[in-house]
Every structure is written in C-alpha cells, then in structure tokens.
Amino acid sequence: MLGVAVGTMALIIVLSVFNGLEDVLRSVYNTYDPELKVTPTTGKSFSLSMEALDEIRKIEGITGVSKVIEDNALARYNQEQVVVRLKGVEKSFLNTQKLDTFLMRGELQLQENDKNYAILGAGVAYALGVRLNDGLDEIELIYPKNIRPGALPNPNAIRRVNVSPSAIISVDVKIDESLLMTSYEAAAKVLDYTNRMTSLEIYVANNQNLNNVKHQLQERLGNEFVFLDSDEQHGELLRAVKIEKLFVYIALTFITLIASFNIFFSLSMLAIEKKKDIAILLALGATARTIRHIFLKQGFLIAGFGAGLGLVLGLVFCHLQDRFGLVGMGMPNAVVQAYPVKVIALDVVGVTLSVFLIAVLTSFRPAALAAQVEARNELH
C-alpha cells in the first residue's frame, strides 16, 4: 500500500508542478505579448496601406495596432558590443502599458521629437554596461547593407543609427538576454524597412472573443497572413512543456508499476499459503470464478487504499506548496520564488485509472493460479 501511495503521490505532485509552470509561462507571455500577432505566410516582411490599417483599427474590440520590425542587429556601447534582437514598435505599443509590470529602472519612452530611445532587456543592459540618463553615451545600432559576394570591406557597407538608453526591463531570461526595443522609425532606418514591417501586433480588449476578432481580420486581410494568439506565438515552448510532462508521467507510471510488483508477489504467496483454505471453499461449492474474484478484490483493496492515501497526500502537499511555497526554485532571479502547482481534475482521474490498471495487471496472474487449486488433492 505504501509503495502504491508513494508512486501515486509523486505522480500528482509532479504533474501539478508542470501544470503550474505552464500557467506561469502563459501569465508572463500573456502580459508581454500582443493578444494577436499578424505575420505573412511567405516571406520575411510585408506592407499594408494606411486604408487597410484604418480598417483594422475599426474592428470592434481592437484597442490598438502597432507595426513591428524585428531582426538581429549589433549594438555597441562604449567599448562593449553584443548581438541583440532589435524590435521596433510604434508609440501605440507603450499605450497598452504592457511593459509597466516588467520595468526595473528608467522611463519607458521610444521617441521624443527627432531623438530615438531604447528599452533594454536586463541581460543586454548588463552585457553592454549601460548607464541610464547620463546624457553622454548612446547605443550605436549596426546592420550590414546588401553586399555583393566577393566585395571588399567598406565602411559605407553598414548602416548605423544611434539611440539613447531610457529603460531596463526584465520579462524572462530568454527575452532579457536579447531584447533591444526602439521606435519603429529607428528600426526601419537601420534595417532599411521603408514602409514595411515583419509583423503587426493587435491589442484586444479583455472582454472580446479572440476567435471573432481573428475571423474579422481574416476577412479583411485574406489568407496571405497567419494570426497567432499568445499560446501560438510560443507554441514550441508550450509543446515542449507538454511533451516533458507526458514523458515524466510515463516514467513515474513505470516506477509505480515496479512498486506494484509487491502486490503480485504478496498475492502469489497468499495463494500458496491458502491452498487448503481454497480447497475447503471449493469442497463447499465455491467455483473457480469465486476464488479468482477473492484474490482480485484483495489486489484492488491494496491498490485502492494505496492510491487513495497517495491522492490525499499529493493533494495536501500541493495545497501547502501553493499556499506557503514549501519548495523554492533556488534561483533569485526566477519569475516565481517557489515551484508553482496547479491540480487538474483530468490528471487526478488519469493517475487513478493508471493505478487501478496496474492493480488489475498485477493481481490477475495470482488470482488465476489460486483458481487452479483442486479441492481433492489439497484435502487429501
């Protein structure tokens, strides 16, 4: 019973932790990402007329639209340089207040008059050694022009744009170590994206149905574009979490199966010890089916009590972890300080069914052996 209980408890806790991690990822990215992101089905960039953009802004539920340019570029600050993920956005992006939660230092601004500013991920700011608001040093963004193969190096073969650091944000490690956000105009200049964009970010009111907005966007823009919600924008990461959860579930189920071999050996020894008792029952009129059911029920009782105890212990631990954070992440810069947990009813049902299936498999053979006892031979 204890072996089954420990395996069941481990399954409940680990699956709940994976559910909690998935929720944390969603909460972080849902806060930072646009509700919908429009990208072209083919090619790297695209253009939309002002009329088309105005039509999109008129769709019910859409609170903002921002043209976006994204690409890798080199950022240089004093003597330091690092390759960054350059993201140029319009001022409407700041109006959504999506970065307010992640602001560490500085002031969120992208452009003032003719001066362009940069919002840096914490990792990029650390790598460059950026000092905010000193008014002296600027970040130089560098991107190569289209160079013919075999052409000699030429200082004019690269584009340079200067931006002033204005703020440092921290979203997550991946974003912090690569993000440099600036105005759409500055990014377009350094990347030479005149009247073009790599994506279009759509900001939707909380009470609106995303599927309805998607449908209306598709009617206006056609099938040449892909419309991604927050989960789809990070589909690979969320799929990786789900796959890892599946393999951990399979591994722990096998461990529980191995622990449940105790049921097999216990029932097998019981069948050997109780041969005479079985023979007496058979002599009194019991059938082989009755004997088999007795041993199957014994296995179910062991598995049932063990699974029940494991479920209770697992759910109690998850509740305590959720409320008090008993087990920490061990990383000071983590989004959450303790392992997040979330119990899903489907996981509880799946674990319970798995344990009872294991009980059937481990109890069937001893029950069949017990049913093969012959009353005459044993009583003689």
C-alpha positions as CSV (number, residue, x, y, z in Angstrom):
1,M,0.0,0.0,0.0
2,L,2.8,2.4,0.9
3,G,4.6,1.7,-2.4
4,V,1.5,2.5,-4.4
5,A,0.8,5.5,-2.2
6,V,4.3,7.0,-2.8
7,G,4.1,6.4,-6.6
8,T,0.6,8.0,-6.7
9,M,1.6,11.0,-4.6
10,A,4.7,11.6,-6.8
11,L,2.5,11.5,-10.0
12,I,0.1,14.0,-8.6
13,I,2.8,16.4,-7.3
14,V,4.9,16.3,-10.5
15,L,2.0,16.7,-12.9
16,S,0.7,19.6,-10.8
17,V,4.1,21.3,-10.9
18,F,4.2,21.0,-14.7
19,N,0.7,22.5,-14.9
20,G,1.9,25.3,-12.6
21,L,4.9,26.0,-14.8
22,E,2.8,26.1,-17.9
23,D,0.5,28.6,-16.2
24,V,3.4,30.8,-15.1
25,L,4.7,30.8,-18.7
26,R,1.3,31.8,-20.0
27,S,0.9,34.6,-17.4
28,V,4.3,36.1,-18.3
29,Y,3.9,35.9,-22.0
30,N,0.2,37.0,-22.0
31,T,1.3,40.1,-20.2
32,Y,4.1,40.9,-22.6
33,D,2.7,39.6,-25.9
34,P,0.0,41.1,-28.0
35,E,-3.3,39.4,-28.0
36,L,-2.9,38.7,-31.7
37,K,0.2,38.8,-34.0
38,V,-0.2,39.0,-37.7
39,T,2.7,37.5,-39.8
40,P,3.0,36.7,-43.5
41,T,2.6,33.1,-44.7
42,T,5.5,33.6,-47.0
43,G,8.5,35.9,-46.9
44,K,10.0,37.9,-44.1
45,S,8.2,41.2,-44.4
46,F,5.1,42.8,-45.8
47,S,3.4,46.1,-46.3
48,L,-0.1,47.4,-45.6
49,S,-1.7,50.5,-46.8
50,M,-3.0,53.2,-44.4
51,E,-6.5,52.3,-45.5
52,A,-6.1,48.7,-44.6
53,L,-4.6,49.7,-41.2
54,D,-7.6,52.0,-40.6
55,E,-10.0,49.2,-41.4
56,I,-8.3,47.0,-38.8
57,R,-8.5,49.7,-36.2
58,K,-12.2,50.0,-36.7
59,I,-12.9,46.3,-35.8
60,E,-14.9,46.0,-32.6
61,G,-12.8,45.0,-29.6
62,I,-9.4,46.1,-31.0
63,T,-7.9,48.7,-28.7
64,G,-4.6,49.3,-30.6
65,V,-2.4,48.3,-33.5
66,S,1.3,48.6,-33.9
67,K,3.6,48.0,-36.8
68,V,6.6,45.9,-35.8
69,I,10.1,45.4,-37.3
70,E,12.2,42.6,-35.8
71,D,15.6,41.4,-36.8
72,N,19.1,40.7,-35.3
73,A,21.5,43.6,-35.2
74,L,24.7,44.6,-33.5
75,A,24.5,47.0,-30.5
76,R,27.7,48.9,-29.5
77,Y,28.0,50.9,-26.3
78,N,31.4,52.5,-25.4
79,Q,33.8,49.5,-25.8
80,E,31.2,46.8,-25.4
81,Q,29.1,45.2,-28.1
82,V,26.5,42.4,-28.3
83,V,24.1,41.0,-30.9
84,V,20.6,41.9,-30.0
85,R,17.1,41.1,-31.1
86,L,16.1,44.6,-32.4
87,K,12.4,45.3,-32.1
88,G,10.9,48.5,-33.5
89,V,7.4,49.4,-32.4
90,E,5.1,52.4,-32.7
91,K,4.1,54.6,-29.8
92,S,0.8,52.8,-29.6
93,F,2.6,49.8,-28.0
94,L,3.5,51.9,-24.9
95,N,-0.1,53.0,-24.6
96,T,-1.1,49.3,-23.9
97,Q,1.1,49.6,-20.7
98,K,2.3,46.0,-21.3
99,L,5.9,46.9,-20.1
100,D,4.9,48.6,-16.9
101,T,4.9,45.4,-15.0
102,F,8.4,44.5,-16.1
103,L,10.1,47.9,-15.7
104,M,13.2,47.8,-13.5
105,R,14.7,51.2,-13.9
106,G,14.3,54.3,-16.1
107,E,11.4,55.7,-18.1
108,L,9.5,53.9,-20.8
109,Q,9.9,56.0,-23.9
110,L,10.7,55.3,-27.6
111,Q,10.9,58.7,-29.3
112,E,10.8,62.4,-28.4
113,N,10.9,64.9,-31.3
114,D,13.7,63.6,-33.5
115,K,15.5,61.6,-30.8
116,N,15.1,57.9,-30.6
117,Y,15.4,55.9,-27.3
118,A,16.0,52.2,-26.5
119,I,14.3,50.0,-23.9
120,L,16.8,47.2,-23.0
121,G,16.3,43.7,-21.6
122,A,18.2,43.3,-18.3
123,G,20.7,40.9,-19.8
124,V,21.5,43.2,-22.7
125,A,21.9,46.2,-20.4
126,Y,24.3,44.1,-18.2
127,A,26.4,42.9,-21.2
128,L,26.8,46.4,-22.5
129,G,27.3,48.1,-19.1
130,V,24.6,50.7,-19.9
131,R,24.2,53.7,-17.6
132,L,20.8,55.3,-17.8
133,N,20.1,59.0,-18.1
134,D,23.8,60.1,-18.1
135,G,23.1,62.0,-21.3
136,L,26.5,61.3,-22.7
137,D,26.8,57.9,-24.3
138,E,24.4,56.4,-26.9
139,I,23.9,52.9,-28.2
140,E,25.0,52.5,-31.8
141,L,22.9,50.1,-33.8
142,I,24.8,48.5,-36.7
143,Y,23.4,46.4,-39.5
144,P,25.1,45.4,-42.8
145,K,23.8,46.6,-46.2
146,N,23.2,44.2,-49.0
147,I,26.8,43.3,-50.0
148,R,27.7,41.6,-53.3
149,P,29.6,38.3,-52.8
150,G,33.4,39.0,-53.1
151,A,33.1,42.7,-52.4
152,L,35.9,44.3,-50.4
153,P,35.2,45.6,-46.9
154,N,33.8,49.1,-47.0
155,P,32.9,51.4,-44.0
156,N,29.9,52.5,-46.1
157,A,28.6,49.0,-46.4
158,I,26.9,49.2,-43.0
159,R,24.0,51.3,-41.6
160,R,24.4,53.0,-38.2
161,V,21.7,54.6,-36.0
162,N,22.2,56.0,-32.5
163,V,19.7,55.6,-29.8
164,S,19.7,56.7,-26.1
165,P,19.0,54.1,-23.4
166,S,15.9,55.0,-21.5
167,A,14.8,52.0,-19.5
168,I,15.7,48.4,-18.4
169,I,13.0,45.7,-18.2
170,S,13.0,42.1,-17.1
171,V,10.5,39.7,-18.6
172,D,12.2,36.3,-18.7
173,V,15.8,35.1,-19.3
174,K,15.4,34.5,-23.0
175,I,13.9,37.9,-23.7
176,D,16.2,39.8,-21.2
177,E,19.3,38.5,-22.9
178,S,18.4,39.6,-26.4
179,L,15.8,42.4,-26.4
180,L,16.5,45.9,-27.5
181,M,13.3,47.8,-28.3
182,T,13.2,51.1,-30.0
183,S,11.0,53.2,-32.2
184,Y,9.6,51.9,-35.4
185,E,11.3,54.7,-37.3
186,A,14.8,54.0,-35.9
187,A,14.4,50.3,-36.6
188,A,13.2,51.0,-40.1
189,K,16.2,53.2,-40.7
190,V,18.9,50.8,-39.5
191,L,17.2,47.8,-41.2
192,D,16.1,49.6,-44.3
193,Y,12.5,48.6,-44.0
194,T,10.8,51.6,-45.7
195,N,7.0,51.3,-45.4
196,R,7.4,47.6,-44.5
197,M,7.1,45.5,-41.3
198,T,7.8,42.0,-40.2
199,S,4.6,41.7,-38.1
200,L,1.6,43.6,-37.0
201,E,0.6,43.5,-33.3
202,I,-3.1,43.7,-32.5
203,Y,-4.2,44.6,-29.0
204,V,-7.7,43.4,-28.0
205,A,-9.9,44.3,-25.1
206,N,-10.2,41.7,-22.3
207,N,-13.9,41.1,-22.8
208,Q,-13.6,40.3,-26.5
209,N,-13.6,36.9,-28.1
210,L,-10.3,36.4,-29.9
211,N,-11.8,34.0,-32.4
212,N,-14.3,36.6,-33.6
213,V,-11.5,39.2,-34.0
214,K,-9.4,36.6,-35.9
215,H,-12.3,35.9,-38.2
216,Q,-12.8,39.6,-39.0
217,L,-9.1,40.1,-39.6
218,Q,-9.0,37.2,-42.0
219,E,-12.0,38.6,-43.9
220,R,-10.1,41.9,-44.4
221,L,-6.6,40.6,-44.9
222,G,-7.2,37.3,-46.6
223,N,-5.3,34.0,-46.4
224,E,-1.9,35.5,-47.0
225,F,-1.4,36.1,-43.3
226,V,-1.2,34.0,-40.1
227,F,-3.0,35.2,-37.0
228,L,-1.3,34.0,-33.8
229,D,-2.6,34.3,-30.3
230,S,-0.3,34.3,-27.3
231,D,-0.1,30.4,-27.0
232,E,0.6,30.1,-30.7
233,Q,3.3,32.7,-30.5
234,H,5.2,30.4,-28.1
235,G,3.8,27.1,-29.4
236,E,7.2,25.3,-29.4
237,L,7.9,26.2,-25.8
238,L,4.5,25.1,-24.6
239,R,4.6,21.9,-26.6
240,A,8.0,21.1,-25.1
241,V,6.5,21.5,-21.6
242,K,3.6,19.2,-22.5
243,I,5.9,16.6,-24.0
244,E,8.1,16.7,-21.0
245,K,5.1,16.3,-18.7
246,L,4.0,13.3,-20.8
247,F,7.4,11.5,-20.5
248,V,7.6,12.2,-16.8
249,Y,4.1,10.8,-16.4
250,I,5.1,7.6,-18.3
251,A,8.4,7.3,-16.3
252,L,6.6,7.7,-12.9
253,T,3.9,5.3,-14.0
254,F,6.5,2.6,-14.7
255,I,8.1,3.3,-11.3
256,T,4.6,2.8,-9.8
257,L,4.3,-0.4,-11.8
258,I,7.5,-1.7,-10.4
259,A,6.4,-0.8,-6.9
260,S,3.2,-2.6,-7.6
261,F,5.0,-5.9,-8.2
262,N,4.8,-6.2,-4.4
263,I,1.1,-6.8,-4.9
264,F,1.9,-9.6,-7.4
265,F,4.4,-11.3,-5.0
266,S,2.1,-10.8,-2.0
267,L,-0.9,-12.3,-3.7
268,S,1.2,-15.2,-5.1
269,M,2.5,-16.1,-1.6
270,L,-1.0,-15.8,-0.3
271,A,-2.3,-18.2,-2.9
272,I,0.4,-20.7,-1.9
273,E,-0.3,-20.4,1.8
274,K,-4.1,-20.6,1.4
275,K,-4.2,-23.7,-0.8
276,K,-6.0,-25.8,1.9
277,D,-8.5,-23.0,2.7
278,I,-9.2,-22.6,-1.1
279,A,-9.7,-26.4,-1.3
280,I,-12.3,-26.3,1.6
281,L,-14.2,-23.4,-0.2
282,L,-14.2,-25.4,-3.4
283,A,-15.4,-28.5,-1.5
284,L,-18.2,-26.4,0.0
285,G,-19.4,-25.4,-3.5
286,A,-17.3,-22.3,-4.4
287,T,-16.4,-22.0,-8.0
288,A,-13.1,-21.1,-9.5
289,R,-14.5,-17.8,-10.5
290,T,-15.4,-17.1,-6.9
291,I,-11.8,-17.8,-5.8
292,R,-10.4,-15.7,-8.6
293,H,-12.6,-12.8,-7.6
294,I,-11.5,-13.0,-4.0
295,F,-7.8,-12.5,-5.0
296,L,-8.7,-9.8,-7.5
297,K,-10.6,-7.9,-4.8
298,Q,-7.6,-8.3,-2.5
299,G,-5.4,-6.7,-5.1
300,F,-7.9,-3.9,-5.7
301,L,-8.1,-3.2,-1.9
302,I,-4.3,-2.9,-1.7
303,A,-4.2,-0.6,-4.8
304,G,-7.3,1.3,-3.8
305,F,-6.1,2.1,-0.3
306,G,-2.6,2.9,-1.6
307,A,-4.0,5.1,-4.4
308,G,-6.4,6.8,-2.0
309,L,-3.7,7.6,0.5
310,G,-1.4,8.8,-2.3
311,L,-4.0,11.1,-3.7
312,V,-4.8,12.6,-0.3
313,L,-1.1,13.1,0.5
314,G,-0.4,14.5,-3.0
315,L,-3.3,17.0,-2.9
316,V,-2.4,18.1,0.6
317,F,1.2,18.7,-0.4
318,C,0.1,20.7,-3.5
319,H,-2.2,22.8,-1.4
320,L,0.6,23.6,1.1
321,Q,3.0,24.3,-1.7
322,D,0.6,26.7,-3.3
323,R,-0.1,28.5,-0.1
324,F,3.2,28.5,1.7
325,G,5.8,27.8,-1.1
326,L,7.5,24.9,0.8
327,V,9.9,24.1,-2.0
328,G,11.7,27.0,-3.6
329,M,13.1,27.4,-7.1
330,G,16.6,28.1,-5.8
331,M,17.1,30.9,-8.4
332,P,17.0,34.5,-7.0
333,N,16.0,36.0,-10.5
334,A,13.2,33.5,-11.1
335,V,9.8,34.8,-12.1
336,V,8.4,32.9,-9.0
337,Q,10.3,32.0,-5.9
338,A,8.6,28.7,-5.2
339,Y,7.6,25.9,-7.5
340,P,4.1,26.7,-8.8
341,V,1.4,24.0,-8.6
342,K,-2.0,23.6,-10.2
343,V,-4.1,20.5,-9.7
344,I,-6.2,19.5,-12.8
345,A,-9.1,17.1,-12.3
346,L,-8.2,15.2,-15.5
347,D,-4.7,14.4,-14.1
348,V,-6.2,13.1,-10.9
349,V,-8.6,10.8,-13.0
350,G,-5.7,9.7,-15.2
351,V,-3.5,8.8,-12.2
352,T,-6.3,6.9,-10.5
353,L,-7.1,4.9,-13.7
354,S,-3.4,4.1,-14.2
355,V,-3.1,2.8,-10.7
356,F,-6.2,0.6,-11.0
357,L,-5.0,-0.7,-14.3
358,I,-1.7,-1.6,-12.7
359,A,-3.6,-3.4,-9.9
360,V,-5.5,-5.5,-12.5
361,L,-2.3,-6.4,-14.3
362,T,-0.5,-7.4,-11.1
363,S,-3.5,-9.2,-9.5
364,F,-4.7,-11.2,-12.4
365,R,-2.0,-13.9,-12.5
366,P,-2.0,-14.7,-8.7
367,A,-5.8,-14.9,-8.9
368,A,-5.7,-17.3,-11.9
369,L,-3.2,-19.5,-10.0
370,A,-5.4,-19.6,-6.9
371,A,-8.4,-20.6,-9.1
372,Q,-6.5,-23.6,-10.4
373,V,-6.3,-25.3,-7.0
374,E,-8.0,-28.7,-6.9
375,A,-10.0,-29.5,-3.8
376,R,-9.5,-33.3,-3.8
377,N,-5.7,-33.1,-4.0
378,E,-5.3,-30.5,-1.3
379,L,-7.7,-32.0,1.2
380,H,-6.1,-35.4,0.7
